[in-house]
Amino acid sequence: MLLLALDTATPAVTVALHDGTDVIVSSSQVDARRHGELLLPAVDRLLAEAGLKLDAVTGVVVGIGPGPYTGLRVGLMTADTFGLALGVPVHGMCTLDGLAYAADVEKGPFVVATDARRKEVYWAKYADSRTRLTDPAVDRPADIADRVAGLPAVGAGALLYPDTFPVVHEPEHVSAAALASLAAERLDRGEELPAPRPLYLRRPDAQVPKNYKVVTPK
């Protein structure tokens, strides 16, 4: 097995290679405006570092969010393209699950929260690093304060709202290494992973104007 894992659902552009037992190499760069520019060079760099060719990959793991539309689709489209070109399966993984898996929280329950912009967070509650208790959601921090009160939190979204998340643990952003390791565990147990389809949770910012006029000939 050689899994190529990647995630662009947060400001981190993160890539890893996993041989089914351990992470071979990994890379993360935080730059919310350069997902498309940084992703493919990172894949090339890691393959070269590992002394492997792309055709050695037997499966692709991609973070499906939740995340902002523009960044999230970069990773998903890249993963789909690799899957089609190589003829290998593409597995989706919830980005929040990857953060939970890498969390330095000693015991649960805890919350994972990433920045959803618009003064909101993408979040979910976890019993432990491998067990999610709630579906991913997007909310204003003040609106979920009662539901997460007293729980430690993980992620960049939690850091932005200390009134709601007073105790925040590492990591700040997801890593493809964590996504790959969790995916490898689940695949080894024979579990079916989610389809590589985006968890947007809300409509994109760009909208067709209500009074849009057709200018093409009838």
C-alpha positions in Angstrom: 0.0 0.0 0.0 1.1 3.5 -0.7 -1.4 6.2 0.1 -1.1 9.8 -1.1 -2.9 12.0 1.3 -3.7 15.7 0.9 -5.9 18.4 2.4 -6.7 22.0 1.4 -9.8 22.6 3.5 -7.9 24.9 5.9 -5.2 27.5 5.3 -2.7 24.6 5.4 -1.7 23.0 2.2 -0.7 19.6 3.5 0.5 16.4 1.8 1.8 13.0 3.0 2.8 9.5 1.8 1.8 6.5 4.0 3.0 2.9 3.3 0.1 1.3 5.3 2.2 1.1 8.4 3.8 4.6 8.9 4.0 8.0 7.3 7.0 8.0 5.0 7.2 11.8 4.3 4.9 14.7 4.9 4.8 18.5 4.3 2.6 21.3 5.4 2.6 25.0 4.3 0.1 27.5 5.7 -1.0 30.0 3.1 -4.7 30.4 2.5 -4.3 32.2 -0.8 -2.0 29.7 -2.6 -3.6 26.3 -2.4 -3.5 25.8 -6.1 0.0 27.1 -6.4 1.6 25.0 -3.6 -0.2 21.6 -3.8 1.3 19.9 -6.9 4.9 21.0 -6.2 4.5 19.6 -2.7 3.4 16.2 -4.1 6.4 16.2 -6.5 8.8 17.2 -3.7 7.6 14.4 -1.4 7.7 11.7 -4.1 11.3 12.8 -4.9 12.2 12.8 -1.2 10.8 9.3 -0.8 12.6 8.1 -4.0 9.2 7.1 -5.5 7.3 7.7 -8.7 3.7 8.7 -8.8 2.6 5.4 -10.3 3.6 3.7 -7.1 0.6 5.2 -5.4 -2.2 2.7 -4.7 -4.8 5.0 -3.2 -5.5 8.7 -2.6 -6.9 10.1 0.6 -8.3 13.7 0.5 -9.8 15.9 3.2 -13.4 16.7 2.3 -13.8 19.5 4.8 -15.8 21.2 6.0 -14.1 24.1 4.5 -14.4 27.2 2.3 -15.4 26.5 -1.3 -12.3 27.9 -3.1 -9.7 26.1 -1.1 -11.5 22.9 -0.6 -12.2 22.2 -4.3 -8.4 22.5 -5.1 -7.6 19.3 -3.1 -10.7 17.5 -4.2 -10.2 18.1 -7.9 -6.5 17.2 -7.6 -7.4 13.9 -5.8 -10.0 13.0 -8.4 -7.5 13.7 -11.2 -4.8 11.5 -9.6 -7.4 8.8 -9.1 -8.5 8.8 -12.7 -5.0 9.1 -14.1 -3.6 6.2 -11.9 -6.7 4.1 -11.8 -6.7 3.9 -8.0 -9.4 4.5 -5.4 -9.9 8.0 -3.9 -11.0 8.0 -0.3 -12.6 11.0 1.5 -11.8 11.9 5.1 -13.4 14.5 7.3 -10.8 17.2 7.9 -12.1 17.7 11.5 -11.4 14.0 12.1 -7.8 14.5 11.1 -7.4 17.3 13.6 -9.0 15.2 16.3 -6.7 12.3 15.5 -3.6 14.5 16.0 -5.0 16.3 19.1 -2.8 16.5 22.2 -5.9 16.2 24.4 -5.3 13.4 27.0 -8.9 12.3 27.1 -12.3 13.3 25.8 -14.7 14.6 25.2 -13.4 17.6 23.3 -14.3 19.9 20.4 -12.5 20.5 17.1 -13.2 23.9 15.4 -11.8 25.4 12.2 -12.3 28.9 10.9 -15.3 29.2 8.7 -15.0 33.0 8.2 -18.1 35.2 8.5 -17.5 35.0 12.2 -18.4 31.3 12.2 -16.6 28.0 12.9 -16.8 24.6 11.4 -17.0 22.2 14.4 -17.8 18.8 15.8 -17.6 17.1 19.2 -15.4 14.0 19.8 -15.4 11.3 22.5 -11.8 10.6 21.8 -9.2 11.0 19.0 -11.0 8.4 16.8 -14.7 8.8 17.7 -16.8 11.7 16.4 -20.0 12.3 18.4 -21.7 14.9 16.2 -22.0 15.6 12.5 -19.8 18.5 11.3 -21.7 21.8 11.5 -21.1 25.5 10.9 -22.3 28.0 13.6 -21.4 31.3 15.3 -19.4 30.5 18.4 -21.8 32.3 20.7 -24.6 30.1 19.5 -22.9 26.9 20.5 -21.3 28.2 23.7 -23.7 26.1 25.9 -23.0 23.0 23.9 -19.2 23.2 24.2 -18.9 24.7 27.6 -16.2 23.2 29.7 -14.7 21.2 26.9 -11.1 21.5 25.6 -10.9 22.5 22.0 -8.5 22.0 19.1 -8.0 24.0 15.9 -7.5 27.5 14.5 -11.2 28.3 14.8 -11.1 27.8 18.5 -8.1 30.1 18.9 -10.2 32.9 17.3 -12.9 32.8 19.9 -11.5 32.5 23.4 -14.8 33.4 25.1 -16.4 30.3 23.7 -13.2 28.1 23.6 -11.1 29.2 26.6 -8.8 26.0 26.6 -7.3 25.3 23.2 -4.8 22.5 22.3 -2.6 21.8 19.4 -2.7 21.3 16.4 -3.9 24.5 14.9 -4.3 23.1 11.4 -4.9 19.6 10.0 -2.0 17.5 8.7 -2.2 15.1 5.8 0.0 12.8 7.9 -2.8 12.5 10.5 -5.4 12.0 7.7 -3.3 9.2 6.1 -2.7 7.4 9.4 -6.4 7.5 10.4 -7.4 6.3 6.9 -4.9 3.5 6.9 -6.2 2.3 10.3 -9.8 2.3 9.0 -8.9 0.6 5.7 -7.0 -2.1 7.6 -10.1 -2.8 9.6 -12.1 -3.1 6.4 -14.1 0.1 7.0 -15.6 2.0 4.1 -14.4 5.5 3.9 -16.5 8.5 2.8 -16.8 9.4 -0.8 -14.5 12.2 -1.9 -17.3 14.8 -2.0 -17.1 18.2 -0.4 -18.6 19.2 3.0 -19.4 22.8 2.2 -22.2 23.1 4.8 -23.4 26.4 3.3 -23.7 28.1 -0.1 -20.7 29.8 -1.6 -20.3 33.6 -1.3 -20.6 34.1 -5.1 -24.2 34.3 -6.2 -25.9 35.0 -9.6 -27.5 38.5 -9.4 -31.2 38.3 -8.9 -31.9 40.7 -11.9 -29.4 38.9 -14.2 -30.2 39.6 -17.8 -29.5 37.2 -20.6 -27.6 38.9 -23.4 -27.2 36.0 -25.8 -29.5 35.9 -28.8 -32.7 33.8 -28.5 
